[in-house]
Amino acid sequence: MGFVINFMCVKPDKPDKFDYTSFLKNLTRQPGVYQMYDADGAVLYVGKAKNLKNRVSSYFRNTGLTVKTQALVKRIASVEVTVTPSEADALVLEQNLIKSQRPPYNILMRDDKSYPYILLTDGESYPRLTFHRGAKKKKGHYFGPFPNASAVRESLQFLQKTFQVRQCEDSVFRNRSRPCLQYQIGRCTGPCVKAISEAVYARDVHFTEMFLQGQNDSLQRELLKEMEVASQELDFERAAEYRDRISALRKIQTQNAVESGNSNIDVVACALEKSEICVHVLFVRHGRILGSKSYFPKNKLGAAEGEIISQFLAQIYLGVRAFDVPAEAVVSHAFEDADAIQMAVKTQTGRHIEISESVRTHRSRWLSIAIQAAQQNLKGRLGSQKAIGKKFEALQERLSLDEVPERIECFDISHSSGEDTKASCVVFGREGPIKSDYRQFNIDGVKAGDDYAAMEQALTRRYSRLQKEEAKLPDLILIDGGLGQLNVAKGVLAELGVSHIPLLGVAKGSTRKAGFETLIGPDGNEFVVSSDELALHLIQQVRDEAHRFAITGHKQARDKRRRRSTLEDIPGVGSKRRRELIRHFGGLQELQCASVEEIAKVQGISKKLADEVYSVLHSD
């Protein structure tokens, strides 16, 4: 980039007060970057300027500074500047320094992870459709970016149901000898066992690619032609499949009423209230809104909306690959250095991005949606900043998750020596437990006390159904148990093609006391979290709720069985005949002492039925 480095630094022996008068007297008017440090040498703020002298001088004027800016200035002990050839170069350097130093007074976007994509692999007889995040080293076509993992999963669910391209891991695909559950529920065509030819499968891959590229109209026309050909050949079953695909596409178009054109646009809106910020982004690719995401950075210097958006765009576009830069960014507030950002992005990525504020037609509708979402989400954050939200953020940091989880599901098994085994699934969101989504499972057909088999059955039934119903999948799954239960869960998720969901085992520690749990990651590594960490408090809360729910279900089933009369298991003895038997003998104990002839004397009980009653009552 050819930076001209020119450091100017004043560090007095006793840095009680920064001698800004002497510093500003010799400061250049060229573009560049300035770094402000405190008395301990820690960086406070990094900024860029078209004119360094004018910009840095503005911090030391006598009037017009906000209270927050005054607080920053009081802590300044030294300032360093770096001169650059242009404002665009200064912007790139500023972002590099912010990312490496993370100054406390800068606006920092909390989510610094790469965005997720859908990957359609290439170079295989039966390509795979899968979730992808990180460097794009794998061979294939990438579609996105999506705002979060949930948006990718929703799209993958739709594609799995509509076009049935495989989503299983390659290791699972290569080692199958029979079709998986996805084939059985009509979500896969069974390429692992050659149940579909490569030619027909390639056509399904072609349709999938057209959908992901936003070619919905062309795709529907092709499907209509295929349906007509199938009808003319009297292959009505295949024609019905194409009809269902067309219906699904029309349905999703109806749901996404704001779909328009073939634009690749990021729509960015900012809402500001009580020093709290919400930056909301709509991700529009090929004219379709793939989803949205809200950011809540800290506003240490009380920046206005335009400056916040400027910082946001610089952070998400500079330093990323050109693949992630859209053709246009539509913003809710104008800002001064839009030209510098465009030039910096062009220099660094080779791609031009148009930054627009005043827009019309469908872009105006997208901007209105983003503004309304930013305002609503900010109000919601201000009104419900509860402890559980902080626990979720702490959990993300502790487990190094790509995103703050929005939905956590936890599983537990409960039984009494293998009797009346119950599995529980509890669901937590950012606002607490979502009890309407809780589920209990009666575990049948497994060996008494086999917790591994019980866990496998519960997970299989849960996520098979969620996929079949196209319901929302969790962002994190907790398993109450050790490495064995966790491995069972990994196997089930791999079988169902949803192995990208993070797993965490929660095992009792050596002392078996609360606060000393051993956590097990998906790779089998064990670790312990300090008992005073918010992340552990959330894990304990979710685990305890799953335990309570499982025990409650188990006790109810056990008590119901114990209250159940033995007479209920006898064919031909309904409620009326049971009532007559108990009334005649005065109770079950007296009935058990009666002979066949005595039982046959009861009204409505034949000799044959009396024999059956006697046999059941006297069997082991």
C-alpha positions in Angstrom: 0.0 0.0 0.0 3.1 2.2 0.4 2.3 3.9 3.7 4.6 6.8 4.7 5.1 6.2 8.4 5.6 9.4 10.5 5.2 8.9 14.2 4.7 11.9 16.4 4.5 11.0 20.0 4.5 13.0 23.2 5.0 11.0 26.4 5.8 13.3 29.4 7.7 12.0 32.4 4.6 12.5 34.5 1.7 12.3 32.1 -0.9 14.0 34.3 -1.9 16.2 31.4 -1.2 15.9 27.7 0.5 18.9 26.2 -1.7 19.1 23.2 -0.7 22.7 22.3 2.9 21.8 21.4 1.7 18.6 19.7 -0.8 20.2 17.5 1.5 23.1 16.4 3.7 20.7 14.4 1.0 18.2 13.3 0.7 17.6 9.5 -2.5 18.3 7.5 -2.0 15.1 5.4 -4.4 12.1 5.7 -3.5 9.4 8.2 -4.4 7.5 11.3 -4.1 8.7 15.0 -3.8 6.5 18.1 -4.5 7.8 21.6 -2.9 6.2 24.6 -3.3 6.5 28.4 -0.6 6.9 31.0 0.0 3.2 31.1 0.6 3.0 27.4 -2.7 1.2 26.6 -4.4 2.3 23.4 -7.7 4.2 24.0 -8.9 5.1 20.6 -7.9 4.7 16.9 -9.2 7.1 14.3 -8.5 8.1 10.7 -8.6 11.5 9.2 -8.5 13.3 5.8 -6.7 16.1 7.5 -4.9 15.0 10.7 -4.4 18.4 12.2 -8.0 19.4 11.8 -9.4 16.1 13.1 -7.1 15.7 16.1 -7.5 19.4 17.0 -11.3 18.9 17.3 -10.8 16.8 20.4 -9.1 19.6 22.3 -11.4 22.5 21.6 -12.9 24.4 24.5 -16.6 23.9 23.6 -18.8 21.5 21.8 -17.5 18.2 23.1 -19.8 15.6 24.4 -19.5 14.3 28.0 -18.2 11.0 26.7 -15.5 12.6 24.5 -14.4 14.8 27.4 -13.9 11.6 29.5 -11.7 10.2 26.7 -9.6 13.4 26.4 -8.9 13.5 30.2 -7.3 10.0 29.9 -5.0 10.9 26.9 -1.3 10.8 27.8 0.1 10.6 24.3 -0.9 10.5 20.7 0.8 8.7 17.7 0.0 9.5 14.1 0.7 7.6 10.9 0.6 9.5 7.6 -0.8 7.7 4.6 -1.0 8.6 0.9 -4.8 8.9 0.9 -7.9 8.8 3.1 -8.7 5.3 1.7 -5.3 4.0 2.8 -5.9 5.6 6.2 -9.2 3.8 6.4 -7.6 0.4 5.7 -4.9 1.0 8.3 -7.4 2.2 10.8 -9.5 -1.1 10.5 -6.3 -3.2 10.8 -5.4 -1.5 14.0 -8.9 -1.7 15.4 -9.0 -5.4 14.7 -5.6 -6.1 16.2 -5.8 -3.7 19.2 -9.5 -3.5 19.9 -9.5 -0.1 21.6 -12.1 0.4 24.3 -13.5 3.7 22.9 -13.9 2.5 19.3 -17.2 1.1 18.0 -16.5 -2.7 17.8 -18.8 -5.2 16.2 -19.1 -8.1 18.6 -19.5 -10.7 15.9 -16.1 -11.0 14.2 -16.7 -14.5 12.8 -17.1 -15.3 9.1 -20.6 -15.6 7.8 -22.0 -19.0 7.0 -22.6 -20.2 3.4 -24.3 -23.1 1.6 -21.7 -25.2 -0.2 -22.6 -27.4 -3.2 -19.6 -29.7 -3.8 -18.1 -30.3 -7.2 -16.1 -33.1 -8.8 -18.3 -35.9 -7.4 -20.7 -38.3 -9.0 -23.3 -37.4 -6.3 -22.5 -33.8 -5.1 -23.3 -32.9 -1.5 -25.2 -29.8 -0.2 -23.9 -28.7 3.2 -23.4 -25.9 5.7 -20.0 -24.1 5.4 -18.2 -21.5 7.4 -14.6 -20.3 7.2 -12.1 -20.3 4.4 -13.5 -21.4 1.0 -10.9 -24.1 0.3 -13.3 -26.9 -0.6 -14.0 -27.4 -4.3 -17.6 -26.4 -5.2 -20.1 -23.5 -5.4 -20.7 -21.2 -2.4 -24.0 -19.5 -2.0 -24.5 -16.7 0.5 -23.5 -15.2 2.8 -26.3 -15.9 5.2 -26.8 -13.8 8.4 -26.6 -16.8 10.8 -26.6 -20.5 11.0 -30.4 -20.7 11.5 -31.0 -19.1 8.1 -28.7 -21.7 6.5 -30.5 -24.5 8.2 -33.9 -23.2 7.1 -32.8 -23.1 3.5 -31.2 -26.5 3.7 -34.4 -28.0 5.1 -36.4 -26.5 2.2 -33.9 -27.8 -0.3 -33.8 -31.2 1.3 -37.6 -31.6 1.1 -37.9 -30.1 -2.4 -35.0 -31.4 -4.4 -33.6 -34.2 -2.1 -29.9 -33.6 -2.8 -27.9 -35.4 -0.2 -26.6 -33.5 2.8 -24.9 -36.4 4.7 -21.2 -36.4 5.6 -18.9 -38.0 3.0 -17.7 -40.6 5.5 -21.4 -41.6 6.2 -22.2 -41.6 2.4 -19.2 -43.8 1.5 -19.9 -46.5 4.1 -23.6 -47.1 3.9 -25.0 -50.4 2.9 -28.7 -49.4 3.2 -30.6 -46.1 2.8 -30.6 -43.8 5.8 -33.6 -42.3 7.6 -33.7 -39.4 5.3 -34.5 -41.7 2.4 -37.2 -43.4 4.4 -39.0 -40.1 5.2 -38.7 -38.9 1.6 -35.9 -36.3 2.1 -33.2 -38.1 0.0 -33.2 -40.2 -3.1 -30.7 -42.7 -1.8 -27.5 -42.0 -3.9 -25.5 -43.8 -1.2 -26.9 -47.2 -2.4 -27.4 -46.1 -6.1 -31.1 -45.9 -5.7 -31.0 -43.0 -8.2 -29.0 -42.7 -11.4 -26.3 -40.1 -11.8 -28.1 -38.4 -14.6 -31.4 -38.0 -12.7 -29.4 -36.9 -9.6 -27.5 -34.3 -11.7 -30.8 -32.8 -12.8 -31.9 -32.4 -9.2 -28.5 -30.7 -8.5 -29.1 -28.4 -11.4 -32.5 -27.4 -10.0 -31.0 -26.8 -6.6 -28.3 -24.5 -8.1 -31.0 -22.5 -10.0 -32.9 -22.0 -6.8 -29.8 -20.8 -4.9 -29.0 -18.4 -7.7 -32.4 -16.8 -7.5 -33.6 -18.1 -10.9 -37.1 -19.0 -9.6 -39.0 -18.1 -12.7 -36.8 -20.0 -15.0 -36.8 -22.9 -12.6 -40.5 -23.1 -12.5 -40.7 -23.1 -16.3 -38.2 -26.0 -16.4 -40.2 -27.9 -13.8 -43.4 -27.3 -15.7 -41.9 -28.7 -18.9 -40.6 -31.8 -17.0 -44.1 -32.3 -15.5 -45.7 -32.1 -18.9 -43.2 -34.6 -20.4 -43.9 -37.0 -17.5 -47.6 -36.7 -18.0 -47.4 -37.4 -21.7 -45.3 -40.5 -20.9 -48.1 -41.5 -18.4 -45.5 -41.4 -15.6 -48.0 -39.7 -13.2 -45.9 -40.4 -10.1 -43.0 -38.4 -11.5 -45.4 -35.7 -12.7 -46.8 -35.4 -9.2 -43.2 -34.9 -7.8 -42.7 -32.0 -10.2 -46.1 -30.6 -9.3 -45.1 -30.7 -5.6 -41.8 -29.0 -6.3 -43.6 -26.2 -8.2 -46.1 -25.8 -5.4 -43.3 -25.5 -2.8 -41.5 -22.9 -4.9 -44.7 -20.8 -5.3 -45.3 -21.1 -1.6 -41.9 -19.8 -0.6 -42.2 -16.9 -3.2 -45.5 -16.0 -1.5 -43.9 -16.0 1.9 -41.1 -13.7 0.6 -43.3 -11.1 -0.9 -40.5 -8.5 -1.0 -38.4 -10.6 -3.5 -37.6 -8.5 -6.5 -35.0 -8.4 -9.2 -31.6 -10.1 -9.1 -29.8 -7.7 -6.8 -26.9 -8.5 -4.4 -27.4 -5.8 -1.7 -26.7 -5.3 2.0 -29.4 -3.1 3.5 -28.0 -1.4 6.7 -30.1 0.6 9.2 -29.1 2.1 12.5 -31.3 3.0 15.5 -29.9 5.0 18.4 -31.6 5.6 21.8 -30.2 6.3 25.2 -26.6 5.7 24.0 -27.6 2.2 22.9 -27.2 1.2 19.3 -28.8 -1.4 17.0 -27.4 -1.9 13.5 -29.7 -4.2 11.5 -28.6 -5.7 8.2 -30.8 -7.4 5.6 -28.8 -9.7 3.4 -30.3 -9.7 -0.2 -28.8 -12.1 -2.7 -30.2 -12.6 -6.2 -33.2 -10.4 -5.2 -34.2 -12.6 -2.3 -33.8 -11.7 1.4 -31.7 -14.5 2.8 -32.2 -13.2 6.4 -31.2 -10.5 8.7 -29.0 -9.9 11.7 -28.8 -7.3 14.5 -25.7 -5.9 16.1 -25.5 -4.0 19.4 -22.1 -2.4 19.6 -21.1 -0.1 22.5 -21.2 3.6 21.8 -18.4 4.9 24.1 -18.1 8.3 22.4 -21.8 9.0 21.6 -21.3 8.7 17.9 -24.2 9.7 15.6 -26.0 7.2 13.3 -24.0 8.1 10.1 -20.7 7.6 11.9 -21.8 4.3 13.3 -22.8 3.0 9.9 -19.5 4.2 8.5 -17.6 2.2 11.1 -19.8 -0.8 10.6 -19.3 -0.9 6.8 -15.6 -0.4 7.1 -15.3 -3.3 9.6 -17.3 -5.8 7.6 -16.0 -5.1 4.1 -12.3 -4.4 4.7 -10.1 -7.4 5.3 -12.7 -9.9 4.0 -12.6 -11.6 0.6 -14.1 -10.0 -2.4 -16.6 -12.9 -2.5 -18.4 -11.4 0.5 -18.7 -7.8 -0.9 -22.1 -7.1 -2.5 -22.7 -4.8 -5.4 -24.5 -2.2 -3.3 -25.0 -1.2 0.3 -28.2 0.7 1.0 -27.9 2.7 4.3 -30.4 4.5 6.5 -28.1 7.5 7.2 -25.6 9.3 5.0 -22.0 9.8 6.2 -19.0 11.8 4.9 -16.4 9.1 4.1 -18.6 7.0 1.8 -16.2 7.7 -1.1 -13.2 6.6 1.0 -14.9 3.3 1.9 -15.7 2.6 -1.8 -12.2 3.4 -2.8 -10.7 1.3 0.1 -12.9 -1.7 -0.8 -12.0 -1.4 -4.5 -8.3 -1.3 -3.6 -8.4 -4.2 -1.2 -10.9 -6.5 -2.8 -10.9 -5.4 -6.5 -14.7 -5.1 -6.3 -16.8 -1.9 -6.5 -19.5 -1.3 -4.0 -22.1 1.4 -4.4 -23.2 3.1 -1.2 -26.7 4.5 -1.5 -29.0 6.4 0.9 -31.8 7.8 -1.2 -33.5 4.8 -2.9 -36.8 4.0 -4.5 -39.1 1.0 -5.4 -38.1 -2.4 -3.9 -34.9 -1.1 -2.4 -36.9 1.5 -0.5 -39.2 -1.3 0.8 -36.1 -3.2 2.0 -34.7 -0.1 3.7 -38.1 0.4 5.5 -38.0 -3.2 6.7 -34.5 -2.8 8.0 -35.2 0.6 9.8 -38.3 -0.8 11.4 -36.5 -4.0 12.6 -33.6 -1.9 14.0 -36.0 0.3 16.0 -38.0 -2.6 17.2 -35.0 -4.7 18.2 -33.5 -1.8 20.1 -36.7 -1.2 22.0 -36.8 -4.9 22.9 -33.2 -4.9 24.1 -33.7 -1.8 26.2 -36.9 -3.3 27.7 -35.6 -6.8 28.4 -31.9 -6.7 29.2 -32.2 -9.6 31.7 -29.6 -11.7 33.2 -30.3 -14.7 30.9 -29.2 -12.6 27.9 -25.8 -12.0 29.5 -25.6 -15.7 30.3 -26.1 -16.6 26.6 -23.3 -14.2 25.6 -21.0 -15.6 28.3 -21.8 -19.2 27.0 -20.8 -18.1 23.5 -17.5 -16.8 24.7 -16.8 -19.7 26.9 -17.5 -22.4 24.3 -16.0 -20.2 21.4 -19.2 -20.6 19.4 -19.5 -18.7 16.1 -22.7 -16.9 17.3 -24.6 -16.3 20.4 -27.0 -19.3 20.5 -30.7 -18.3 20.1 -32.1 -21.8 20.9 -30.7 -24.5 23.2 -32.1 -28.0 23.6 -31.1 -30.4 26.4 -31.8 -34.1 26.8 -32.0 -36.3 29.9 -33.0 -39.9 30.7 -34.9 -40.9 33.8 -36.0 -44.4 35.1 -36.1 -46.6 38.2 -33.8 -49.6 37.6 -34.9 -49.5 33.9 -38.7 -49.2 34.8 -40.8 -46.7 32.9 -37.9 -45.0 31.1 -38.6 -41.4 30.0 -36.5 -39.0 28.0 -37.0 -35.3 28.3 -36.2 -32.5 25.9 -36.3 -28.9 27.2 -35.8 -25.8 25.1 -34.3 -22.4 26.2 -34.3 -19.2 24.2 -32.7 -15.8 24.9 -35.7 -14.9 27.1 -35.7 -18.1 29.1 -37.4 -21.5 28.9 -39.8 -22.1 26.0 -42.1 -24.6 27.7 -44.5 -24.9 24.7 -41.6 -26.7 22.9 -40.8 -29.1 25.7 -41.2 -32.8 24.8 -41.2 -36.1 26.6 -40.5 -39.5 25.0 -41.7 -42.9 26.2 -38.7 -45.2 25.6 -39.8 -48.6 24.2 -38.0 -51.6 22.8 -34.6 -51.1 24.5 -32.9 -53.1 27.2 -33.9 -52.0 30.8 -31.3 -49.5 32.0 -29.6 -49.0 28.7 -29.2 -45.2 28.8 -27.3 -45.1 25.5 -30.1 -46.8 23.5 -32.7 -44.6 25.2 -30.7 -41.4 24.3 -30.4 -42.6 20.7 -34.1 -43.3 20.4 -35.0 -39.9 21.9 -32.7 -37.9 19.7 -33.7 -39.8 16.5 -37.4 -39.3 17.2 -36.9 -35.6 18.0 -34.8 -34.5 15.1 -36.4 -36.8 12.5 -39.7 -35.1 13.4 -38.2 -31.6 13.4 -36.8 -32.1 9.9 -40.1 -33.7 8.6 -42.1 -30.8 10.0 -39.5 -28.2 8.8 -39.4 -26.9 12.4 -36.6 -24.8 13.8 -33.4 -26.7 14.8 -31.4 -25.7 17.9 -28.1 -23.8 17.9 -26.7 -25.9 20.7 -27.6 -29.3 22.1 -26.7 -30.3 25.7 -26.6 -33.9 26.6 -26.9 -34.8 30.3 -24.3 -37.5 30.5 -20.7 -38.5 29.7 -18.7 -39.3 26.7 -20.8 -42.4 25.8 -24.0 -40.4 25.6 -22.2 -37.7 23.6 -20.9 -40.2 21.1 -24.4 -41.6 20.7 -25.7 -38.1 20.0 -22.9 -37.4 17.4 -23.9 -40.6 15.6 -27.6 -39.8 15.5 -26.9 -36.3 14.1 -24.6 -37.6 11.5 -27.2 -40.2 10.5 -29.8 -37.4 10.1 -27.5 -35.1 8.2 -27.5 -32.3 10.9 -24.0 -32.9 12.3 -23.2 -29.1 12.1 -25.1 -28.4 15.3 -22.7 -28.0 18.3 -22.9 -30.6 21.0 -21.9 -30.4 24.7 -21.9 -33.2 27.2 -22.6 -32.3 30.9 -21.3 -34.9 33.2 -21.2 -35.0 37.0 -17.8 -34.3 38.4 -15.8 -36.5 40.8 -17.6 -34.9 43.8 -21.0 -35.1 42.0 -21.8 -31.7 43.4 -23.4 -28.7 41.6 -20.7 -26.3 40.4 -18.2 -29.0 39.7 -19.6 -30.5 36.5 -17.3 -31.8 33.8 -18.1 -30.5 30.3 -17.3 -32.6 27.3 -16.9 -31.0 23.8 -17.8 -32.7 20.6 -14.2 -33.7 20.1 -14.2 -35.6 23.4 -12.0 -33.2 25.3 -13.1 -32.6 28.9 -12.9 -29.3 30.7 -14.2 -27.7 33.9 -15.7 -24.2 34.1 -15.4 -22.1 37.2 -18.4 -22.2 39.5 -18.8 -18.5 39.4 -19.0 -18.2 35.6 -22.3 -17.1 34.0 -21.9 -19.7 31.3 -21.9 -22.6 33.8 -24.9 -21.1 35.6 -26.9 -21.2 32.3 -25.7 -24.8 31.6 -26.8 -25.8 35.1 -30.1 -24.1 34.7 -30.9 -25.8 31.4 -29.6 -29.2 32.7 -31.6 -29.0 35.9 -34.7 -28.2 34.0 -34.2 -31.2 31.8 -33.6 -33.3 34.8 -36.7 -32.0 36.6 -38.9 -32.5 33.5 -37.6 -36.1 33.0 -38.1 -37.1 36.6 -41.6 -35.6 36.6 -42.6 -37.6 33.5 -41.1 -40.8 34.9 -42.9 -40.4 38.3 -46.2 -39.7 36.6 -45.8 -42.8 34.4 -44.8 -45.0 37.3 -47.6 -43.8 39.6 -50.1 -44.2 36.8 -49.0 -47.8 36.2 -49.1 -48.5 39.9 -52.6 -47.1 40.2 -53.7 -49.1 37.2 -55.9 -52.1 38.0 -54.8 -55.5 36.9 -58.3 -56.0 35.6 -57.6 -53.3 32.9 -55.3 -55.8 31.1 -58.0 -58.5 30.7 -59.7 -58.5 27.2 -63.4 -58.2 27.5 -63.4 -56.6 31.0 -64.4 -53.0 30.4 -65.1 -50.3 33.0 -68.6 -51.6 33.7 -67.6 -55.1 34.4 -64.6 -54.0 36.5 -67.0 -51.9 38.5 -69.4 -54.9 39.0 -66.5 -57.1 40.1 -65.2 -54.7 42.7 -68.7 -53.9 43.9 -69.5 -57.6 44.3 -66.3 -58.6 46.2 -65.6 -55.3 47.9 -62.1 -54.9 46.6 -59.3 -56.5 44.5 -57.8 -58.4 47.4 -61.1 -60.3 48.0 -61.5 -60.9 44.3 -58.1 -62.5 44.1 -59.3 -65.0 46.8 -62.4 -66.0 44.9 -62.8 -69.2 42.9 -63.8 -69.3 39.2 -67.4 -70.4 40.2 -67.7 -67.4 42.6 -66.5 -64.9 39.9 -68.9 -66.4 37.4 -71.8 -65.4 39.7 -71.1 -61.7 39.1 -73.6 -60.0 36.7 -72.2 -59.9 33.2 -69.3 -62.3 33.8 -69.6 -65.6 31.8 -67.8 -68.9 32.8 -65.3 -68.4 30.1 -64.6 -64.8 31.2 -64.4 -65.9 34.8 -61.7 -68.4 33.8 -59.7 -65.6 32.1 -60.1 -63.3 35.1 -58.9 -66.0 37.5 -56.0 -66.9 35.3 -54.7 -63.3 35.1 -55.1 -62.6 38.8 -53.2 -65.8 39.7 -50.4 -65.5 37.2 -46.9 -64.4 38.2 
